[in-house]
Amino acid sequence: MYQENFMKKAIELSAQALSKPGTEPFGAVIVRNGRIVGEGLNHSLAHFDPTSHGEVEAIRDACRRLECVDLSECDIYTSCEPCALCVAAIAMAGIKQMYYAASLPQAGRAFANLTPAERYPVDLDQLRVEAGAAVENRTIAATQKLDGEAMTILKQWASWRKETSAGGA
């Protein structure tokens, strides 16, 4: 159930970008049982990490604090509609409910006059296509090599995981 105080916190986090070098105005909080368990602000430039979006940082923070990777009992509040990268991370974490403030088109209008030097441009429509496309249909060149070796490790890990899970049950 939506609670305005959590959205205000996400927007408050995004406002840190007005005075914090290397950040961009995208903040997010993860909420479980009525309390914030994770916070994030976009630090892509500061961390030299194109995945350091507010939502991803909030997910990382919540997972560390809760010592888990399953956030299915959590909601996310974010200052802006998430990009495809963040939507994928939200889905992978199992978050079922998302609340956002500004839409992507609104953000695009706000940033319309910025040069690439002022804000690295991302084609959000192309990102959506790339994120959802099968590897052979992506514009990024991809060639599969050494799949047998990789599969050996994957199978060994799955077997080890099955054994350790059964032993702990």
N, C-alpha and C positions, 0 to 999 in steps of 0.2 A: 504494500500500500504506500503510495506516494506521500513523502513528508518534505515540505518545503525547506525546512532547515538543512537537509542534506544537499539539496540543489544549491542553496545559498553557499554552503561550504565548498562545493565544487567550483562555483563561480568565484568565490573568494580565493581559492587556490590559483585559478587562472589569472587573477589580478596580480599575483606575484610577478608575472612576466613583465609588468610595467616597470619594475625596478631591479629585476634579477637578470643579469647578463646570461646569454646562452639558453634562455627559456623562451617558450612560445605560449600564448594565452589559452592553453587547453588543460583544464584541471578535472580530476575525477575522484570520487570516493566510492569505496565498497562498503556496503552496510549489511550487517547480519543481526537479526534479532533486535533491531532498533538502535544499534550502535555502530560507529565507524570502525571498521577493522583494516582498512587500507586507504591510503591517500596517494595521489600522483599528480605530477605537473610535468608537462612536456619539457624534457632536457636534451632534446636531440642535438642541438648545437654544442651545448656545454659538455656532453658526454661523447661527442662524435659518434652518435648512435642513432641511425635513422628509425629505429624501433622504439626509441624512448619517448613514446607518446604518453599523455596523461593517463589514459585508460590502461595501457600496458604497465606503466609504473604503479598504478593503484592495484592492479592484479598481482604484480610481483610482491608488493608490500603486504597485501592481505594474505597471500600464500605463505610468505615467510612468517608473519605473525601467527597465523593459524596452523602452521606446519603441515600444510596439505596442498594438494593441487585441485581439489574439488570444491568449487565455490557455488554449488547448486543451491545452497541455502541463503545465498546473498543476492542483493540487488546492486546495480551500479548507477550512480548519478554522475553525469558528465556535462561540462559546460558547453559542449558542442556535439552535434551528431557525429558519431564515430566514423572514421574511414574504414575501408575494407580490411586493412590490417588489424585494426582494433576490434571490429566486429568478429573477425576470425578468432582473436585472442579471447574475447568475451565468450564466444561459443565453446572454445576449447576448455575454458575454465568451468563451464557448466552454468554460468549465470543465466537465469531465466528472465529476469525483468530489468529493463534498461529505461532510464529517464534521462532526457537530454534537454538542454536549453536552446541554444542557437542551432539552426539547421545548417547543413553543408552549403546550400545556396546562399544563405545569409552570410556565412563566413567568407564565401567566395566574393560576395559584393564588398564586404569590409576590407578585403585584401586586394581588391581589383587594381589599385594604383601602385602596388608595391612592385619593385623591380626584382629580378631573380637574385640580385646581390642582397636585397633587403629581406627576402623570404624565398627559400628554395621552392620553386614551383613543382607541384605534384598534380598530375592529371588524374583526378579522382575517378572519372569514368573509366579510363584505361586501367587504373588500379583494380577496379571492380571486375573488369573483364579478365585481367591477369590472375587475380586471386581465385576466380571460379573456374578457370579453364584447365582442361587436362594438359599435362606437360607438353604433349605434342602440338597443342593448339596455342601455345603462348608465344609472344613475340621475343622473349628471352631465349637465346639459343641454348639448347640442352641436348646432351648426348649421354646415354647410359653406358657405363664402363664398370667392370669388375663386380657385377651384380652377384656372382656366385660367392665371392669372398664376403661381401656384405651380408648376404643371406645366411651364410654360416654363422656369423656373429649374431644376427637377429634371432635365428632359431636357437642358438645356445642360450642367449639371454632369456628368451621365452621359456625354455625348459628350466633354467635356473630359477626364474621367477615363479614358475608353477611349483617347483620343489620347495622353495622358501615360503611360499604362501600356504602350502599344504602343511608344512612343518609347524607353522605358527598358528594354524587353525585349531 
